[in-house]
Amino acid sequence: PYTARYGVFYPMQTFSKERETDFDDIPIFVEANHTNDTERLQELAGRLSTKVYEATSEQRKYLHLAAVFACNFVNHLYALGAEALAPTGLPFDVLKPLIRETAGKALAAASPAEAQTGPAVRGDRETLRRHLEIIGGDARLKTIYELLSEDIWEISKKTSHAPKP
């Protein structure tokens, strides 16, 4: 209601003041209510990135949800990994090569589900049980562990015939 012409310029990326951003590979989504404005936004986006897409407001809702799962939730799981290591005195750095390899495999696979590994995929009930023992009385962490393990199993059994954990 404030203007007859409007548009959206949405780079899908997490930004931090302390990190430099190379826009070349960052997808930028544009939308405008006039064709000329859409073209202008596409031109501007094309100066920054090789990946420019038109996306409606409805599509961007789903993009944001996907980004929260792929970025915010994954980062939170890294924090939980650091929390799980705390009693050992080992630094978070020991997980970094694993994180790099996992991300690389997920990016190289046709689907991240195909790159999934771990006790839930294998149906390794004994390891799952031991992990829950280590978690002990931490109901929050136990719930997260159980929900994620069950969901990994449910997704993996669509393509695998491993025994249910």
PASE-61089 format. One record per residue (C-alpha): residue number from 1; residue in three letters; chain; x, y, z. Coordinates in nm, 2 decimals, decimal comma, m for minus. Layout:
pos  code  unit  X  Y  Z
NUM  Ala  A  X  Y  Z
...
***
This chain:
pos  code  unit  X  Y  Z
1  Pro  A  0,00  0,00  0,00
2  Tyr  A  0,30  0,23  0,03
3  Thr  A  0,43  0,22  m0,32
4  Ala  A  0,31  0,11  m0,67
5  Arg  A  0,65  m0,05  m0,75
6  Tyr  A  0,84  m0,29  m0,52
7  Gly  A  1,08  m0,57  m0,54
8  Val  A  1,28  m0,82  m0,33
9  Phe  A  1,65  m0,89  m0,35
10  Tyr  A  1,72  m1,20  m0,14
11  Pro  A  2,07  m1,34  m0,11
12  Met  A  2,04  m1,68  0,06
13  Gln  A  2,35  m1,68  0,29
14  Thr  A  2,44  m1,63  0,65
15  Phe  A  2,63  m1,31  0,70
16  Ser  A  2,88  m1,20  0,97
17  Lys  A  3,07  m0,88  1,01
18  Glu  A  3,39  m1,06  1,08
19  Arg  A  3,38  m1,28  0,76
20  Glu  A  3,43  m1,16  0,41
21  Thr  A  3,16  m1,27  0,17
22  Asp  A  3,23  m1,39  m0,19
23  Phe  A  2,89  m1,35  m0,37
24  Asp  A  2,99  m1,53  m0,68
25  Asp  A  2,84  m1,86  m0,58
26  Ile  A  2,56  m1,73  m0,35
27  Pro  A  2,21  m1,78  m0,49
28  Ile  A  2,02  m1,45  m0,51
29  Phe  A  1,65  m1,46  m0,55
30  Val  A  1,46  m1,17  m0,69
31  Glu  A  1,09  m1,07  m0,73
32  Ala  A  0,92  m0,76  m0,84
33  Asn  A  0,57  m0,65  m0,93
34  His  A  0,68  m0,51  m1,27
35  Thr  A  0,86  m0,70  m1,54
36  Asn  A  1,11  m0,41  m1,59
37  Asp  A  1,19  m0,41  m1,22
38  Thr  A  1,24  m0,79  m1,22
39  Glu  A  1,49  m0,75  m1,51
40  Arg  A  1,67  m0,47  m1,33
41  Leu  A  1,70  m0,68  m1,01
42  Gln  A  1,82  m0,97  m1,22
43  Glu  A  2,09  m0,75  m1,38
44  Leu  A  2,20  m0,62  m1,04
45  Ala  A  2,21  m0,97  m0,89
46  Gly  A  2,40  m1,10  m1,20
47  Arg  A  2,68  m0,85  m1,12
48  Leu  A  2,73  m1,02  m0,79
49  Ser  A  2,65  m1,38  m0,84
50  Thr  A  2,64  m1,64  m1,12
51  Lys  A  2,33  m1,79  m0,95
52  Val  A  2,02  m1,57  m0,99
53  Tyr  A  1,67  m1,70  m0,96
54  Glu  A  1,32  m1,56  m0,96
55  Ala  A  1,13  m1,67  m0,65
56  Thr  A  0,79  m1,57  m0,53
57  Ser  A  0,72  m1,48  m0,17
58  Glu  A  0,57  m1,82  m0,12
59  Gln  A  0,88  m1,99  m0,25
60  Arg  A  1,10  m1,78  m0,03
61  Lys  A  0,91  m1,90  0,28
62  Tyr  A  1,03  m2,25  0,19
63  Leu  A  1,38  m2,13  0,11
64  His  A  1,41  m1,97  0,45
65  Leu  A  1,28  m2,29  0,62
66  Ala  A  1,53  m2,50  0,43
67  Ala  A  1,81  m2,26  0,52
68  Val  A  1,72  m2,28  0,89
69  Phe  A  1,75  m2,66  0,87
70  Ala  A  2,07  m2,65  0,67
71  Cys  A  2,24  m2,37  0,85
72  Asn  A  2,10  m2,28  1,20
73  Phe  A  2,01  m2,63  1,31
74  Val  A  2,33  m2,79  1,18
75  Asn  A  2,53  m2,52  1,36
76  His  A  2,33  m2,59  1,67
77  Leu  A  2,43  m2,96  1,64
78  Tyr  A  2,79  m2,86  1,61
79  Ala  A  2,74  m2,68  1,95
80  Leu  A  2,59  m3,00  2,09
81  Gly  A  2,89  m3,19  1,97
82  Ala  A  3,12  m2,95  2,15
83  Glu  A  2,89  m2,99  2,46
84  Ala  A  2,92  m3,37  2,44
85  Leu  A  3,30  m3,34  2,42
86  Ala  A  3,33  m3,10  2,72
87  Pro  A  3,36  m3,38  2,99
88  Thr  A  3,66  m3,53  2,80
89  Gly  A  3,86  m3,20  2,79
90  Leu  A  3,91  m3,26  2,41
91  Pro  A  3,88  m2,94  2,20
92  Phe  A  3,61  m2,89  1,94
93  Asp  A  3,89  m2,88  1,68
94  Val  A  3,89  m3,26  1,68
95  Leu  A  3,55  m3,25  1,51
96  Lys  A  3,65  m3,01  1,23
97  Pro  A  3,79  m3,27  0,99
98  Leu  A  3,48  m3,48  1,03
99  Ile  A  3,25  m3,18  0,98
100  Arg  A  3,44  m3,09  0,66
101  Glu  A  3,42  m3,44  0,52
102  Thr  A  3,05  m3,48  0,61
103  Ala  A  2,97  m3,15  0,44
104  Gly  A  3,18  m3,25  0,14
105  Lys  A  3,00  m3,58  0,10
106  Ala  A  2,66  m3,42  0,14
107  Leu  A  2,75  m3,16  m0,13
108  Ala  A  2,89  m3,43  m0,37
109  Ala  A  2,60  m3,67  m0,33
110  Ala  A  2,28  m3,65  m0,54
111  Ser  A  2,09  m3,62  m0,21
112  Pro  A  2,23  m3,56  0,14
113  Ala  A  2,03  m3,86  0,26
114  Glu  A  2,25  m4,08  0,04
115  Ala  A  2,56  m3,96  0,23
116  Gln  A  2,41  m4,04  0,58
117  Thr  A  2,61  m4,27  0,80
118  Gly  A  2,61  m4,36  1,17
119  Pro  A  2,45  m4,60  1,41
120  Ala  A  2,09  m4,51  1,32
121  Val  A  2,14  m4,59  0,95
122  Arg  A  2,32  m4,92  1,04
123  Gly  A  2,05  m5,02  1,29
124  Asp  A  2,32  m5,04  1,55
125  Arg  A  2,10  m5,06  1,86
126  Glu  A  2,39  m5,13  2,10
127  Thr  A  2,57  m4,80  2,00
128  Leu  A  2,25  m4,61  2,03
129  Arg  A  2,19  m4,75  2,37
130  Arg  A  2,54  m4,67  2,49
131  His  A  2,51  m4,31  2,36
132  Leu  A  2,18  m4,27  2,56
133  Glu  A  2,36  m4,40  2,87
134  Ile  A  2,63  m4,14  2,82
135  Ile  A  2,36  m3,87  2,79
136  Gly  A  2,22  m3,99  3,11
137  Gly  A  1,95  m3,77  3,27
138  Asp  A  1,98  m3,48  3,03
139  Ala  A  1,62  m3,50  2,90
140  Arg  A  1,68  m3,23  2,64
141  Leu  A  1,98  m3,39  2,48
142  Lys  A  1,82  m3,74  2,50
143  Thr  A  1,51  m3,61  2,32
144  Ile  A  1,71  m3,45  2,05
145  Tyr  A  1,93  m3,77  2,01
146  Glu  A  1,62  m4,00  1,99
147  Leu  A  1,42  m3,78  1,75
148  Leu  A  1,71  m3,74  1,51
149  Ser  A  1,81  m4,10  1,53
150  Glu  A  1,46  m4,21  1,46
151  Asp  A  1,42  m3,97  1,17
152  Ile  A  1,75  m4,07  1,02
153  Trp  A  1,63  m4,43  1,04
154  Glu  A  1,29  m4,35  0,88
155  Ile  A  1,46  m4,17  0,59
156  Ser  A  1,73  m4,43  0,54
157  Lys  A  1,50  m4,73  0,54
158  Lys  A  1,34  m4,60  0,23
159  Thr  A  1,65  m4,70  0,04
160  Ser  A  1,81  m4,95  0,29
161  His  A  1,70  m5,28  0,43
162  Ala  A  1,89  m5,25  0,76
163  Pro  A  1,73  m5,38  1,08
164  Lys  A  1,53  m5,12  1,28
165  Pro  A  1,73  m4,97  1,58
***
